[in-house]
Amino acid sequence: MVEFEIKRNMTPQNIAEITQLLDAVEKADNRKPLNDHLWIDLRQGGRPGFAGLTARHHRTGQPIAYCQISRGNESWAIDLVVDPQHRNQTLDLGNALFSEASKIISGEGGGQVHWWVCGATSEHIDLAKQIDLHSGRTLLQMRVQLPLSQQTITATKQVETHSFRVGIDEDAWLNVNNRAFSSHPEQGSWTKQLLPSKLRHTVFGLASTKMLGSTSTIVRSALTLNKAVGQNNCCSRDNPKNGSTRAASYFIF
């Protein structure tokens, strides 16, 4: 028997419990289980459009699965984390948690939902079929050995850059970012109110006095970087904005 709970805001104790689960999953899978945007929302304890859904063992009360939804750029992000010792229950836990998540999203107007999964197992694929998700797109991780060779550096056009200057660069950076990611579910439609939380987790490098573009660098642990990463695919179905329980979702595996 499993007990379920839904929280729209997370206390420090809630965050600590879920973090313990995430740490166990990271150790087993050799990669972080939540994407950066969802992780930031969890660490902040939630914001408008956030919900944390937890499945707990009926005897110990410990979290054995966690589902999170976060509102994004005219869409929703969703993720599912299952304790390594309870992976044989992935289909049942995932179905129950996604069902509740779908009700929350539908109750708040519906929309597209994106599920990002790295290296999907047969359980992920079966779960996607059970909740009527279909393939959308493929993502590949690009890598390069550092430091770059002198030949590569010499052949590269030099561009003047400087670090992000808090209090100076916000408007210009947001203008460039929101134009470049106008249709991106997580990176687009950022605001001055949202930016500080992102700055705490990301290092920005910006180009020239007239901002033409930007790059962000997220430092990973050696444990994460050394994991071989396969391709990511995406599945979806439509979720009308009339509150229907037919949830639109993108499934990436």
N, C-alpha and C positions, 0 to 999 in steps of 0.2 A: 504494500500500500504506500502511496506517495501523497504528500500534502503539498498544495500549491498556494503561493501567495503573490500578490501584485502590489508593487510600491511605485508611486509616482515621484517620490523623493527618497533618497537613501541617507540613512544616518551613518556616522563614522563606523558604528558596529556592523551595519549592513555591508558597507563597503569593504571592511576588513574580512568579513565572511566570504564575500564573492571573490575578493582578491586571493584568498587562500585557495579557492577552487580554481581560479585562473592560473595560479602558480603551479598547481598539480597538473593541469592540462598542458601548460607550457613545457614542463619537465618531461612529460610523456611524449609530446608531439614535436619538441625541439623548435617551437615557434610560438609567438604570442597569439592567443586565441581570439582577441578582439582587435578590430582595426583601430587606427589612431583616433578617429572621430568619436567612436563609441567609447573608447577608453577614457578620453577627456571628459565626456559627459558623465561617465560613471564616477570618476574621481571628483567631479564637482558636486556630486550628490543629486544630479538631475537638473534639468531646466525645462521650460515649457515644451511639451511634445516628447518628454522622456517617460519611459516605464521600464521597470525591472521586474521580470517574472521569474520566480524561483521555485524549483521543485525540491522538496526536502524529504529526507528519509523519515519514515513515520516513527521510528524508534529513537534514533539519535538526534533528529532535528537538523542534521547537517545538510547543506546544499549538495545535491547530486546533479543538478542541471540548472542552467541559467539562460534565459532569453532576454534580450534587451532591444527596445525600439527607441529610435531617436529621430525627431523630425529634421529633415534636411531641406534642400533647395527644391521646393514644390514636390517633395517626395519624402519617403521614410527609409531609414536604414534599420535592418534587423539582423540579429545574429543569435546563434545557438551554441552553447557550450555544455558538454556532457562530461561528467567525471569519468576518468579512464576505467574505473572499476565498475561502472554502470553502462558501458557502451553497448552491452547487449539489450539495453532498454531504449536505445536512441530513437527508434521509430515511435514507440509509445510516448516517450517523454516529449520528443519534438513535436509530434502531432498535437498533444495536449497544450503545450506552451504556445505553439504557433496559432492554434485555434483561439486562445485567449487574446493573443497579440492582435490577431485579425479583428476581433471585436472592438478592441480599443481604437485601432486605426479607423475602422468603419464609423465608430461613434464620433470621431473627430473630423469627419468629412471625407474619409477615404483618400485615395491617391496611389501613386506608384510606390512600391516597397522594394528595396534592394537587399539581397542576402549575399554577402561575400564569403566564400569558402575557399580555402587553399588546399589543394590535394584531396578532392572529395573521395569518400569511400562509397561502397555499394549502399551503405545505410543512408548517406546523404542523397544519393540519386533516387533511392526508393522513397525517401521522405518527400523529396521534391515532387515525385509523381503522385503521392498520396494527397498532397495539398494543391495539386493542379498547377505546378510551376513548369515553365518551359524555357528552353535554352535561348539566351539573348546574345551575348558576345563573349569574346575571348580576350584575356589579358596575358601578357608575357612580362616576366621580370627581366630587365636588362642589367648586365653587370660589366664592369671593367676593372682590370687590375690596377691598383694604385701603389706607388705614384705613377703618373703618366710618363711615357717615354719622352725624351727631349725632342725627338722627331715629331711626335704628336703636338707637343706644346708649341714648337716652332711653326707648324703648319696651321695652327689655330689663330683666328683673328682675335686680337686682344680687345677686351671691352672693360672699361673702367667700372668697378663695382665698389660698393661700400656696405657695411652692415646696416641692418634696419635701425632707424633712429626713431625711438619712441617719442611721440609728440610732434614729429615733423613729417614722417613718411606715410602716415595712415591713409590720408585721402587719396594720394597718388597710387599707393599700393592696392587699395581696395578697388579703384577704378580699373587698373590693369587686371587684377585677379578676376573680378566679376565679369569683365568682357571676355577674358580667355576661357572662363569656366561657366559661361552663361547657362549651359544645359547640364552641368555636372551635378549629381545628386548631393554631394557633400561639400565640394570645394566652392560652389557658386553661391551667390547672394549673401556673402558675408557682410557684416555691418561693423560699425565702430564698437558696438556693445559686445559683439561676439569675438572680435579680434584679440583682446587681451588674453583670453583663455587659450587661444591658439598659440600666441607668442610664448607662453610659458612652456610649451612643449616642442616648439619648432624654432630652428635657427634660420633666419632669412639672409639672403645675399641679394642686393638690388643693383640694377644697372643704370649707370650714368646719371647726370643731373636731371635730364628729362627721362622719367622712368619708361623704359620700353619693354621691360619684362622682369621676372624675378625667378629665383630658384630657392627651394627650401631643402634643408638637410636634416634628416632625422637619424641620430646616432643609435645604432643597434648594438646589442651585446654580441660577442663572438659566437655564443650559443645559437643565436638567431641567424646570424650571417652565414654560418657554415652549413646550414640545412639546405639540402638540394630542393629547389622549388620547381614544381611542375606548372603547366599552363592552367589558367583560370578561365572557366566558361561562365556564361550567364543564362538564366532562365527567367521567364516572366509570365504573368497573366494580368488582365486588366482588373482594376478596382474602381468602379464608378464613384463619383464624389457625392452620391446621394445617400451614403451611409450603408450601402449594401455590405453584407458579410463576405462577398466575393472579393477577396483581397488581391490587389495587384502586387506582384512580387517579381524581383529579379534574383535568380539563383546563380551564383558563380562558384564553379568548382574546378 
